[in-house]
Amino acid sequence: MMNWLAGYKAGQVLLSLFAGLLLWEIAGWQFNTAFFAPVLGSDVGFSNSIAHAIANTLGYRITEEHPGTLPKLISFLDLPAVIERYSDTRADGAGVFAALMESVTASDLLMALGSSLKLFLTGLSFALVAGLGLGMAMARLPWLRIALEDYILGLYATPMAALIPFILAIFGFEFWPKVLVVFLFALFPVLYNTLEGARSLKPEYLEVARSFRTREWRLWKDVIIPYTLPFAMTGLRQGVARALVGMIAAEILLNPTGLGDLLIGSERAFDMAGVLASILVVTLLGTFLMFCVRAIETRYIKWGASLR
């Protein structure tokens, strides 16, 4: 029964994806190439043939090429060159690895993705460390929470994109100002979820631990951190999404690099297939990261549930 339900849900997801891609393909053929692009477009033979057949049936002609989003994505990856380099190498591991690294450095998309991931992971790591540490410290030290809560609330209510010109004026265009933007985008979900999780710890747990004369560091290790971690994981999931937004905002509004540069370059060339391919890469990256964090969160929610 469970296998049947899983298969039914998977079928629904696949059918929904197919319907969405079909609508995207149809809409892409209806618009000017400067405004929209189909999924496959005129770069794929059967898609081109079907589109022209439908147009002839309806009594109008397609007079321009419609570059597809997926073919553009493949051109960003430079897959033919990757296959050629791989086939030209010997079977030894060193030759294959050298060809792979050469292909990575030659691919615009992979280079952009690597640059963006470096920015994303650096900013998110700082946000995670600061959010977890400051959140638990504010929960345990009432004077610190009273001193900082209003300032943090004010920053949280401020649209982070509005601070980018200020960061630009103070720190410039280099890598670390972009890290600061990603850090600010990702910090507050982690901080607030950690803070509220630590504050919701039942006093009975602390009283029982103290009755056994538990030292402060063991109190943190055995009670506070295990209880707070599921809340922090929820904050991390929200922080990943916001960090991704901050990454793209920083790469577009500060010095264009990475996926933001790829997106802006395609937009300036009126290459809508390239724009949609760049957006698709960001969407797939965000979906993958959210899936990974969700899997980790599910595991630690089960851990935290035993404490409640």
DARA-V676980 format. One record per backbone hydrogen bond with DSSP energy under -1.0 kcal/mol. CO is the residue of the C=O (numbers start at 1). NH is the residue of the N-H. E is the energy in kcal/mol with one decimal. If there is no record, write none. Layout:
co:CO nh:NH e:E
co:CO nh:NH e:E
This chain:
co:1 nh:5 e:-2.3
co:2 nh:6 e:-2.4
co:3 nh:7 e:-2.4
co:4 nh:8 e:-2.4
co:5 nh:9 e:-2.4
co:6 nh:10 e:-2.4
co:7 nh:11 e:-2.3
co:8 nh:12 e:-2.1
co:9 nh:13 e:-2.3
co:10 nh:14 e:-2.6
co:11 nh:15 e:-2.6
co:12 nh:16 e:-2.5
co:13 nh:17 e:-2.5
co:14 nh:18 e:-2.6
co:15 nh:19 e:-2.5
co:16 nh:20 e:-2.3
co:17 nh:21 e:-2.6
co:18 nh:22 e:-2.4
co:19 nh:23 e:-2.4
co:20 nh:24 e:-2.2
co:21 nh:25 e:-2.5
co:22 nh:26 e:-2.5
co:23 nh:27 e:-2.7
co:24 nh:28 e:-2.4
co:25 nh:29 e:-1.3
co:27 nh:31 e:-1.0
co:32 nh:35 e:-2.2
co:32 nh:36 e:-1.9
co:38 nh:69 e:-2.1
co:39 nh:70 e:-2.5
co:41 nh:44 e:-1.3
co:44 nh:48 e:-2.4
co:45 nh:49 e:-2.5
co:46 nh:50 e:-2.4
co:47 nh:51 e:-2.3
co:48 nh:52 e:-2.2
co:49 nh:53 e:-2.3
co:50 nh:54 e:-2.5
co:51 nh:55 e:-2.3
co:52 nh:56 e:-2.4
co:53 nh:57 e:-2.0
co:54 nh:58 e:-2.1
co:55 nh:60 e:-2.6
co:66 nh:42 e:-2.5
co:68 nh:72 e:-1.3
co:69 nh:73 e:-2.2
co:70 nh:74 e:-2.3
co:71 nh:75 e:-2.1
co:72 nh:76 e:-2.1
co:73 nh:77 e:-1.8
co:74 nh:78 e:-1.3
co:74 nh:79 e:-1.3
co:76 nh:109 e:-1.4
co:78 nh:82 e:-1.8
co:79 nh:83 e:-2.8
co:80 nh:84 e:-2.3
co:81 nh:85 e:-2.6
co:82 nh:86 e:-2.4
co:83 nh:87 e:-2.6
co:84 nh:88 e:-1.6
co:92 nh:96 e:-1.9
co:93 nh:97 e:-2.7
co:94 nh:98 e:-2.5
co:95 nh:99 e:-2.2
co:96 nh:100 e:-2.4
co:97 nh:101 e:-2.6
co:98 nh:102 e:-2.1
co:99 nh:103 e:-2.2
co:100 nh:104 e:-2.3
co:101 nh:105 e:-2.2
co:102 nh:106 e:-1.2
co:103 nh:107 e:-1.1
co:107 nh:111 e:-2.0
co:108 nh:112 e:-2.4
co:109 nh:113 e:-3.0
co:110 nh:114 e:-2.4
co:111 nh:115 e:-2.2
co:112 nh:116 e:-2.4
co:113 nh:117 e:-2.6
co:114 nh:118 e:-2.1
co:115 nh:119 e:-1.8
co:116 nh:120 e:-2.9
co:117 nh:121 e:-3.0
co:118 nh:122 e:-1.9
co:119 nh:123 e:-2.3
co:120 nh:124 e:-2.6
co:121 nh:125 e:-2.1
co:122 nh:126 e:-2.0
co:123 nh:127 e:-2.1
co:124 nh:128 e:-2.6
co:125 nh:129 e:-2.4
co:126 nh:130 e:-2.6
co:127 nh:131 e:-2.8
co:128 nh:132 e:-2.4
co:129 nh:133 e:-2.3
co:130 nh:134 e:-2.6
co:131 nh:135 e:-2.0
co:132 nh:136 e:-2.1
co:133 nh:137 e:-2.1
co:134 nh:138 e:-2.6
co:135 nh:139 e:-1.6
co:136 nh:140 e:-1.8
co:137 nh:141 e:-2.0
co:141 nh:145 e:-1.8
co:142 nh:146 e:-2.5
co:143 nh:147 e:-1.8
co:144 nh:148 e:-2.0
co:145 nh:149 e:-2.3
co:148 nh:152 e:-2.6
co:149 nh:153 e:-2.6
co:150 nh:154 e:-2.1
co:151 nh:155 e:-2.3
co:152 nh:156 e:-2.5
co:153 nh:157 e:-1.9
co:159 nh:162 e:-1.4
co:160 nh:163 e:-1.3
co:163 nh:167 e:-2.6
co:164 nh:168 e:-2.7
co:165 nh:169 e:-2.3
co:166 nh:170 e:-1.9
co:167 nh:171 e:-2.9
co:168 nh:172 e:-1.5
co:175 nh:179 e:-1.8
co:176 nh:180 e:-2.2
co:177 nh:181 e:-1.7
co:178 nh:182 e:-2.3
co:179 nh:183 e:-2.8
co:180 nh:184 e:-2.4
co:181 nh:185 e:-2.1
co:182 nh:186 e:-2.1
co:183 nh:187 e:-2.0
co:186 nh:190 e:-1.0
co:187 nh:191 e:-2.6
co:188 nh:192 e:-2.8
co:189 nh:193 e:-1.9
co:190 nh:194 e:-2.1
co:191 nh:195 e:-2.6
co:192 nh:196 e:-2.6
co:193 nh:197 e:-2.2
co:194 nh:198 e:-2.6
co:195 nh:199 e:-2.2
co:196 nh:200 e:-1.4
co:198 nh:201 e:-1.0
co:202 nh:205 e:-1.1
co:203 nh:207 e:-2.5
co:204 nh:208 e:-2.5
co:205 nh:209 e:-2.2
co:206 nh:210 e:-2.5
co:207 nh:211 e:-2.0
co:209 nh:214 e:-1.7
co:210 nh:213 e:-2.2
co:215 nh:219 e:-2.2
co:216 nh:220 e:-2.1
co:217 nh:221 e:-2.3
co:218 nh:222 e:-2.9
co:219 nh:223 e:-1.6
co:219 nh:224 e:-2.2
co:220 nh:225 e:-2.5
co:223 nh:227 e:-1.8
co:224 nh:228 e:-2.3
co:225 nh:229 e:-2.1
co:228 nh:232 e:-2.2
co:229 nh:233 e:-2.4
co:230 nh:234 e:-1.6
co:231 nh:235 e:-2.0
co:232 nh:236 e:-2.3
co:233 nh:237 e:-2.3
co:234 nh:238 e:-1.9
co:235 nh:239 e:-2.6
co:236 nh:240 e:-2.4
co:237 nh:241 e:-1.4
co:238 nh:242 e:-2.0
co:239 nh:243 e:-2.7
co:240 nh:244 e:-1.9
co:241 nh:245 e:-1.6
co:242 nh:246 e:-2.6
co:243 nh:247 e:-2.4
co:244 nh:248 e:-2.0
co:245 nh:249 e:-2.6
co:246 nh:250 e:-2.7
co:247 nh:251 e:-2.2
co:248 nh:252 e:-1.6
co:249 nh:253 e:-2.9
co:250 nh:254 e:-1.9
co:257 nh:261 e:-1.4
co:258 nh:262 e:-1.9
co:259 nh:263 e:-2.4
co:260 nh:264 e:-2.6
co:261 nh:265 e:-2.8
co:262 nh:266 e:-1.9
co:263 nh:267 e:-2.0
co:264 nh:268 e:-2.6
co:265 nh:269 e:-1.3
co:266 nh:271 e:-2.9
co:267 nh:270 e:-1.6
co:270 nh:272 e:-1.1
co:271 nh:275 e:-2.0
co:272 nh:276 e:-2.7
co:273 nh:277 e:-2.2
co:274 nh:278 e:-2.2
co:275 nh:279 e:-2.4
co:276 nh:280 e:-2.5
co:277 nh:281 e:-2.0
co:278 nh:282 e:-2.1
co:279 nh:283 e:-2.6
co:280 nh:284 e:-2.7
co:281 nh:285 e:-2.5
co:282 nh:286 e:-2.7
co:283 nh:287 e:-2.5
co:284 nh:288 e:-2.4
co:285 nh:289 e:-2.5
co:286 nh:290 e:-2.5
co:287 nh:291 e:-2.1
co:288 nh:292 e:-2.2
co:289 nh:293 e:-2.4
co:290 nh:294 e:-2.5
co:291 nh:295 e:-2.2
co:292 nh:296 e:-2.0
co:293 nh:297 e:-3.1
co:294 nh:298 e:-2.6
co:295 nh:299 e:-1.5
co:296 nh:300 e:-2.0
co:297 nh:301 e:-2.2
co:298 nh:302 e:-1.4
co:299 nh:303 e:-1.2
co:300 nh:304 e:-2.7
co:301 nh:305 e:-2.5
co:304 nh:307 e:-1.5
